[in-house]
Amino acid sequence: MIIGELINSSRKAIKPLVENYDGEALLQIARAEVEAGADFIDLNCGTFVKDEPERLVWLTKLISEELSAPICLDSPNPAALKAALPLIQTPVVINSISAESKRYQEILSLALEYGAKLIALCLDGKAVPQTVDDRYAVGAKLIEDLVHAGVASDNIYVDPLVEPVSVVQTGGQVLLETVRRLHQAYPEVHFICGLSNISFGLPNRKLINRYFLAQTIGAGMDSFILDPTDRALMGCYLASRMLTGQDKFCTQYLKANRRGLFND
């Protein structure tokens, strides 16, 4: 599953578009993401703290009515999610839930009511777990709690959390090993990450992102929040899936190549 990351109000180019209700500009971005191969369009109005529900409703209506594209509602705010979810007729992803008790039950209830896919962060209300053992423990508990509550395993997307290697040198290693261990223990659930976090603060970020994407697929990750309009990155994604046996008869790779969706 590829979630297009571009419509996020924390991005400098996007915040003024959401602030000024520039629907046409945002639709152009969403269309480009879909055409480039995004399965879901991420919608985030989180920087508008006071009126996030109203802005998320407007953005959700805009995208769902004009494009009929599957949507990922990117908000930890139950009020914003509750307002936007009834507007969506296509499959929906909620990003995100975690083991933090404050919002867990409210978001879980909404996910069950609407049959939403859930991105589950390996967080427990404390600092980001720094060891593989600690991160695995949080992820395993989340998976088991969500399944016990009635969430289908196929609707769970565990996010092991990407930390920039410019800040935490072992960030990439910890994520890869956490994915390997959780994937082995819970092969029926999915794994996802915000890929570009790994390269934050470093030069030539796109190159780093491509190499890291290939490594995560080899470890068992099958879903990503990324920029699908980065043709070279999408080429890396498709080639990596093919090389790890996830693309029968190389069908998706060849199809994308014929459409010219990525560079050599």
Summary of the structure (lengths in Angstrom):
residues: 264
radius of gyration: 17.8
end to end distance: 22.6
largest distance: 50.5
contacts: 872
relative contact order: 0.11
helix: 53%
strand: 14%
